[in-house]
């Protein structure tokens, strides 16, 4: 299965796009997605762009923005005010939204062949592996083939689900239950990342904490470092952000259990 390190991020943003003094990037980002919806884009939850401020009483302030397709970006500059943090997050999200429209960001036959060849070279694989969906590279090819015509940000939504399953140990547990890769792919390829999945993973971490005290706090500290590093680098953050939210949910469940037992 695809590892959590798979990187589908675009090159660094062109500075002229991010820094034009006359551009209201918050309005521009919202208008961009409303335009996509008006042109027939399949936005299941509408065109609303959602901002989330990290609670803080002093700078630097941090803001995350989640796009209608599910991709997440964060403020990547030192932000002395909450408004500036919001604008910083909108800048990087707008750049990625615009860049994602380029034909080179579409999954085509040529893109699939190039990606599979690069994966084979990275893992010293052979062509037979690429044609066998029971192998990791074969599963990667299957996922790309199933999403032909979609953009990389759209594909990232699917990738995030499998990255989380890999990180959480769910894929390993499925293999131990004799579930085939094809069955796992068929089940999750059309499954949106929802509260049920998050709650299941949070429960797994509650159980892990009971068996290995301190496991949750160590994983949360590591995840927060990864999230900050990715945010400051201007990368897509959905995987890191979902990890943190799941771990925080698990911590909340543990706190509730502790309170009820007191």
Secondary structure, 3 states (H helix, E strand, C coil): CCCCCCCCCCCCCCHHHHHCCCCCHHHHHHHHHHHHHHCCCCCCCCCCCEEEECCCCCCCCCEEEECCCCCEEECCCCCCCHHHHHHHHHHHHHHHHHHCCCHHHECCHHHHHHHHHHHHHHCCCCHHHHCCCCCHHHHHHHHHHHCCCCEHHHHHHHHHHHHHHHHHCHHHHHHHCCCCHHHHHHHHCCCCCCHHHHHHHHHHHHHHHHHCCCHHHHHHHHHHHHHHHHHHCCCCCHHHHHHHHHHHHHHHHHHHHHHHHC
